Amino acid sequence: MIKSAKKMFYPAALAAGVLLSSSAMAFEDFQITESSVPGAAVNTFTADRIVGGYQEIVTFGAGTFDVSILWTAGQFFDDGTGIASQVGGFGPNTYDMYGLFQASGTFVSNGAGGSLFSFNSGGTLDLLIDADKDNAYTAPLTGDLAWTATGNTADDILLATGEVLSGAGVLDPTLSTCGPGVNCGSFGTNTDFNLTDAGKDFFTAPVPFYNVSFQSGQFDQFNVSGTQSIVGSLDAVFNVPEPSALALFGLGLLGMGGVARRKAKATA
């Protein structure tokens, strides 16, 4: 029982650390105006979360990684309830929302067959809409390159851009949930979030809009070597944190890394 609890510690610590350290910046409501998308029907609603799935290409070096992610939005939620919208649907009036994310970082062994990841500041985040749902996407050969959108990309609308501020993740293949190769770890990143003029027509409240986006998700099992293709789920929320709250978030990530390093030394 004690061993089982230890196996669950790292992902739980990551999730708890992100939630606790961000408690001073509760995730707030935002308003979406879908009629700003060409071809979409009139529909305005309030949400507090965007959920979706992602595929990433990550390349590992000697204690370093470069990652390139394609994220596709699936649904908006408010207080845990799904909202009827036109994103990711089929038929007339629907559209796709996708994100392109590139980042780098470092990793260490957790001493128990898993790995701990820390994101560097910098990188890029682009959030776009494919109004006609006619894009195709080509994965990069390595994690330091971008995904490529092909097809009719002329109708794509850039909603927002950003850069990574901080982030952390953990892979633990000993988790009971990792038996079939899914839900083998979790991660969290925060980025700044800057709306374009088109983005201000889509994200219509509050004004000014939140300037930070938080992403959290899970990933499947993978080898921490060479270049890997990984899939999983990822949610996005927004806020305007106080500087002290951002510092607290960073300290929470550092604290999780310190605990993990002590655990690794204890098992050595």
Phi and psi in degrees as a GROMACS rama.xvg file:
@    title "Ramachandran Plot"
@    xaxis  label "Phi"
@    yaxis  label "Psi"
@TYPE xy
-63.8102  -42.711  ILE-2
-61.9405  -40.2108  LYS-3
-63.4678  -39.8121  SER-4
-64.008  -39.7162  ALA-5
-65.5132  -35.9027  LYS-6
-63.6496  -28.6893  LYS-7
-91.2066  -3.39501  MET-8
-64.8094  -47.7132  PHE-9
-65.2773  -51.2334  TYR-10
-62.5542  -37.6663  PRO-11
-64.038  -40.6499  ALA-12
-64.5664  -40.2158  ALA-13
-62.5223  -49.9195  LEU-14
-62.9724  -45.6757  ALA-15
-64.5724  -40.9228  ALA-16
-63.1588  -43.0108  GLY-17
-65.8108  -42.9135  VAL-18
-68.2159  -45.1599  LEU-19
-67.3981  -44.1648  LEU-20
-72.5441  -16.6031  SER-21
-103.308  9.1043  SER-22
-63.8663  -25.6051  SER-23
-74.2488  -6.64109  ALA-24
-131.724  69.8374  MET-25
-55.6021  141.745  ALA-26
-71.1202  125.786  PHE-27
-101.561  162.774  GLU-28
-71.1565  152.713  ASP-29
-142.011  157.679  PHE-30
-108.141  135.833  GLN-31
-113.079  132.094  ILE-32
-116.208  96.5962  THR-33
-71.8497  -21.1092  GLU-34
-65.9923  -10.5132  SER-35
-72.9776  -15.3452  SER-36
-86.0959  124.084  VAL-37
-54.4939  127.045  PRO-38
92.0293  -13.7826  GLY-39
-81.879  149.505  ALA-40
-77.8004  162.436  ALA-41
-65.6334  123.216  VAL-42
-164.902  118.122  ASN-43
-123.336  133.409  THR-44
-151.04  167.482  PHE-45
-108.515  136.478  THR-46
-139.254  167.759  ALA-47
-132.161  3.88419  ASP-48
-160.524  145.017  ARG-49
-118.715  126.488  ILE-50
-110.678  152.879  VAL-51
-171.873  -173.765  GLY-52
-122.538  162.096  GLY-53
-142.284  159.094  TYR-54
-128.965  135.503  GLN-55
-129.739  149.458  GLU-56
-111.224  121.951  ILE-57
-127.077  135.829  VAL-58
-117.343  125.872  THR-59
-101.616  137.762  PHE-60
-114.227  -153.608  GLY-61
-79.6175  87.1086  ALA-62
78.7853  11.2466  GLY-63
-129.597  162.911  THR-64
-147.343  151.516  PHE-65
-124.603  134.357  ASP-66
-133.164  140.973  VAL-67
-129.684  122.404  SER-68
-120.918  137.815  ILE-69
-110.686  118.417  LEU-70
-113.728  137.945  TRP-71
-122.779  124.258  THR-72
-70.86  140.387  ALA-73
-111.741  -38.2644  GLY-74
-165.815  152.458  GLN-75
-94.2918  146.202  PHE-76
-129.55  154.098  PHE-77
-140.097  119.721  ASP-78
52.9858  39.626  ASP-79
83.4118  -0.110027  GLY-80
-108.551  130.028  THR-81
-65.6612  144.405  GLY-82
-110.247  136.055  ILE-83
-69.4324  118.346  ALA-84
-145.05  -177.828  SER-85
-104.779  4.23955  GLN-86
-75.3595  132.868  VAL-87
67.9986  12.6385  GLY-88
-88.8426  -171.096  GLY-89
-120.928  152.232  PHE-90
91.6107  -168.882  GLY-91
-67.3723  156.339  PRO-92
73.2882  0.322537  ASN-93
-93.3208  161.848  THR-94
-150.44  164.246  TYR-95
-108.886  146.116  ASP-96
-119.792  131.699  MET-97
-140.694  156.974  TYR-98
-126.376  143.65  GLY-99
-117.469  123.534  LEU-100
-132.535  128.148  PHE-101
-128.759  137.362  GLN-102
-156.27  171.872  ALA-103
-139.927  169.147  SER-104
-178.619  -164.874  GLY-105
-128.789  162.122  THR-106
-146.687  156.496  PHE-107
-138.641  159.819  VAL-108
-72.7608  145.597  SER-109
-90.9  4.08494  ASN-110
80.2495  1.93396  GLY-111
-134.489  30.0611  ALA-112
89.7173  -1.07424  GLY-113
-114.76  -170.19  GLY-114
-142.257  151.095  SER-115
-114.253  133.216  LEU-116
-117.054  143.052  PHE-117
-132.376  127.751  SER-118
-86.128  139.253  PHE-119
-77.6532  155.352  ASN-120
-72.5152  152.897  SER-121
110.503  -147.815  GLY-122
73.9727  -171.315  GLY-123
-139.215  149.467  THR-124
-137.466  125.053  LEU-125
-124.914  130.607  ASP-126
-113.575  124.623  LEU-127
-132.648  164.321  LEU-128
-120.111  134.707  ILE-129
-103.078  97.5618  ASP-130
-63.3691  -35.4885  ALA-131
-98.7037  2.52096  ASP-132
54.4487  41.2595  LYS-133
-121.391  19.292  ASP-134
-83.303  153.882  ASN-135
-124.894  159.062  ALA-136
-131  135.609  TYR-137
-111.51  127.18  THR-138
-74.1696  146.256  ALA-139
-73.307  161.202  PRO-140
-73.7847  -31.052  LEU-141
-138.084  163.76  THR-142
-70.4817  -11.9008  GLY-143
-89.38  3.43927  ASP-144
-112.979  160.423  LEU-145
-90.3747  152.468  ALA-146
-64.6132  151.576  TRP-147
-117.423  124.067  THR-148
-88.8192  128.745  ALA-149
-123.083  173.88  THR-150
95.5443  -149.764  GLY-151
-86.7283  86.3666  ASN-152
-90.1795  0.682203  THR-153
-64.976  -25.0611  ALA-154
-91.214  2.0261  ASP-155
-69.8429  141.457  ASP-156
-118.886  120.927  ILE-157
-80.2005  116.344  LEU-158
-90.4407  -39.5675  LEU-159
-160.029  157.879  ALA-160
-130.558  162.73  THR-161
-170.044  176.029  GLY-162
-134.6  152.874  GLU-163
-68.9098  133.482  VAL-164
-98.0834  -44.1933  LEU-165
-167.083  170.486  SER-166
175.085  161.168  GLY-167
-153.827  157.399  ALA-168
-154.233  165.259  GLY-169
-144.005  136.572  VAL-170
-113.355  123.634  LEU-171
-135.256  92.9608  ASP-172
-69.2193  -7.37535  PRO-173
-85.1876  -3.91415  THR-174
-60.9483  142.495  LEU-175
-63.2086  -30.2606  SER-176
-73.9998  -9.04109  THR-177
-92.1127  1.71592  CYS-178
-50.5197  -51.5637  GLY-179
-82.6498  6.00147  PRO-180
91.5865  7.44741  GLY-181
-117.144  160.613  VAL-182
52.7769  57.0934  ASN-183
-103.832  9.67442  CYS-184
171.295  177.828  GLY-185
-148.312  167.04  SER-186
-156.401  163.332  PHE-187
-149.492  138.382  GLY-188
-135.204  154.378  THR-189
-127.688  139.663  ASN-190
-130.674  155.311  THR-191
-74.6763  161.074  ASP-192
-142.794  112.344  PHE-193
-121.65  111.692  ASN-194
-72.442  142.287  LEU-195
-82.3026  177.481  THR-196
-61.0873  -40.5252  ASP-197
-66.0685  -36.6823  ALA-198
-63.9635  -34.1112  GLY-199
-69.3586  -23.4827  LYS-200
-78.9231  -22.5709  ASP-201
-93.4782  -52.4418  PHE-202
-90.5248  92.8478  PHE-203
-95.9975  -5.85401  THR-204
-156.67  147.18  ALA-205
-75.4783  169.489  PRO-206
-124.515  118.92  VAL-207
-70.1532  157.353  PRO-208
-77.762  163.731  PHE-209
-57.6702  142.143  TYR-210
-104.911  6.61811  ASN-211
-134.488  138.323  VAL-212
-117.335  137.071  SER-213
-112.371  130.645  PHE-214
-117.646  135.202  GLN-215
-140.832  147.181  SER-216
-170.548  -169.403  GLY-217
-132.476  160.954  GLN-218
-137.746  163.734  PHE-219
-86.124  177.85  ASP-220
-68.3226  143.337  GLN-221
-157.049  161.086  PHE-222
-88.0601  133.626  ASN-223
-88.059  68.1938  VAL-224
-166.695  151.31  SER-225
61.2781  -146.934  GLY-226
-111.665  128.808  THR-227
-125.901  152.34  GLN-228
-109.498  124.798  SER-229
-127.659  143.604  ILE-230
-125.503  159.504  VAL-231
177.032  -167.592  GLY-232
-112.292  154.225  SER-233
-151.138  131.249  LEU-234
-109.58  152.742  ASP-235
-130.363  136.565  ALA-236
-135.279  171.716  VAL-237
-135.059  156.51  PHE-238
-166.854  170.844  ASN-239
-120.252  87.6105  VAL-240
-77.0576  153.403  PRO-241
-70.587  151.955  GLU-242
-53.3519  -37.1443  PRO-243
-66.9543  -32.4168  SER-244
-69.8277  -39.6565  ALA-245
-62.6287  -39.4657  LEU-246
-63.5384  -39.7236  ALA-247
-64.155  -40.6378  LEU-248
-59.1413  -45.2533  PHE-249
-63.6359  -40.7724  GLY-250
-65.1209  -35.6628  LEU-251
-62.3027  -42.0261  GLY-252
-65.5572  -42.2128  LEU-253
-63.9169  -40.1488  LEU-254
-62.3283  -40.4438  GLY-255
-63.5927  -38.7272  MET-256
-65.4096  -39.2876  GLY-257
-65.7787  -42.7972  GLY-258
-60.9721  -43.134  VAL-259
-63.9246  -40.5448  ALA-260
-65.4922  -37.9094  ARG-261
-64.985  -38.8239  ARG-262
-63.6868  -41.3794  LYS-263
-62.7634  -41.6748  ALA-264
-65.4837  -37.155  LYS-265
-66.7686  -29.4508  ALA-266
-91.5599  -7.49467  THR-267
